[in-house]
Amino acid sequence: DDFARFWGENTLRSLERTPIKSRLVVRTRDLSKSLDRLARFTGQPPDNFDISDSHKNKDRQAPKIRKLIGEENIARAIKPWQEKIDAELRKLSEQ
C-alpha cells in the first residue's frame, strides 16, 4: 500500500505540475506501439527510436516479486490510484 500511495501521489503531482505542451502520456505497455507519437512530440525522426534493446535492463526480479506479492494484491493496492490518475488524464485531455 505504501508503494502504491507513493506511485499514485507522485504521478498525480507530476501531471498537475507539468504544462500541457510539455506533457506526453503514454502507458508503459503502449510504448513500443507509440514510436510515431514519441517522434512527433520530440521532433525527432522515428528512426531515432531503436527499441531492439528495449528490455536490455529489464528488472529480472519483477516476476518473482509479483508472484510473491500476488497480482490480485497489486491490482487492489493500485486500483484507487489508477482511477484517480485516469480521471485526471481524462480531465486534462479535455483542456
Phi and psi in degrees as a GROMACS rama.xvg file:
@    title "Ramachandran Plot"
@    xaxis  label "Phi"
@    yaxis  label "Psi"
@TYPE xy
-63.5405  -41.8129  ASP-2
-65.084  -43.636  PHE-3
-61.3788  -41.9186  ALA-4
-64.7336  -44.3518  ARG-5
-58.8056  -48.1956  PHE-6
-61.0507  -48.4675  TRP-7
-64.1581  -47.7372  GLY-8
-62.3266  -43.0415  GLU-9
-72.5199  -33.7642  ASN-10
-65.8475  -45.7515  THR-11
-62.6456  -42.4108  LEU-12
-61.5359  -41.7861  ARG-13
-62.5694  -42.8173  SER-14
-62.7305  -41.4296  LEU-15
-69.1102  -33.0656  GLU-16
-93.2647  -15.43  ARG-17
-91.8285  123.177  THR-18
-59.3469  147.701  PRO-19
-55.0561  -42.9351  ILE-20
-66.6977  -18.643  LYS-21
-101.154  12.1246  SER-22
-119.066  130.142  ARG-23
-133.348  117.928  LEU-24
-105.606  120.75  VAL-25
-134.512  125.388  VAL-26
-65.2432  141.932  ARG-27
-51.3607  -43.4833  THR-28
-65.6234  -15.4981  ARG-29
-104.48  2.89513  ASP-30
-56.9664  -48.3455  LEU-31
-67.1372  -21.5268  SER-32
-91.3458  -1.53799  LYS-33
-115.677  22.6602  SER-34
-62.682  -37.1687  LEU-35
-64.0247  -41.888  ASP-36
-62.1906  -43.932  ARG-37
-62.3748  -40.893  LEU-38
-63.6097  -47.3069  ALA-39
-60.8749  -44.0632  ARG-40
-62.8471  -39.9674  PHE-41
-90.5561  -10.3369  THR-42
74.5552  20.591  GLY-43
-104.376  153.31  GLN-44
-67.0754  143.473  PRO-45
-56.3194  -29.1766  PRO-46
-64.2019  -18.4179  ASP-47
-72.1785  -13.8443  ASN-48
-98.0594  98.3503  PHE-49
-101.447  113.479  ASP-50
-102.967  11.5466  ILE-51
-61.6932  -30.1768  SER-52
-108.961  27.5349  ASP-53
-63.4595  -24.2673  SER-54
-108.26  19.7998  HIS-55
-57.9695  -39.882  LYS-56
-107.001  24.861  ASN-57
-60.0248  138.853  LYS-58
-68.2598  111.055  ASP-59
-73.8666  -17.1937  ARG-60
-86.1683  -15.98  GLN-61
-54.6168  -46.2986  ALA-62
-61.1025  -36.8624  PRO-63
-66.8751  -41.3788  LYS-64
-65.7393  -44.4058  ILE-65
-60.3931  -40.0347  ARG-66
-67.3152  -42.0778  LYS-67
-63.5045  -46.5466  LEU-68
-75.3387  -39.8685  ILE-69
99.8628  128.709  GLY-70
-57.5875  -39.5223  GLU-71
-65.0021  -39.7569  GLU-72
-67.2544  -39.5206  ASN-73
-64.1522  -48.2442  ILE-74
-59.627  -41.5483  ALA-75
-65.7718  -38.6458  ARG-76
-69.7698  -37.7509  ALA-77
-90.4763  -14.3462  ILE-78
-52.9889  -51.3351  LYS-79
-60.9776  -36.7537  PRO-80
-71.6693  -41.0709  TRP-81
-61.8435  -38.7992  GLN-82
-64.1243  -41.4242  GLU-83
-65.3732  -42.649  LYS-84
-66.1997  -44.3092  ILE-85
-60.9041  -40.6005  ASP-86
-63.9423  -41.464  ALA-87
-65.0142  -41.6498  GLU-88
-63.5017  -41.0688  LEU-89
-61.1769  -45.0507  ARG-90
-63.0025  -42.9476  LYS-91
-69.3063  -33.3954  LEU-92
-70.2159  -19.6197  SER-93
-83.6005  -11.7273  GLU-94
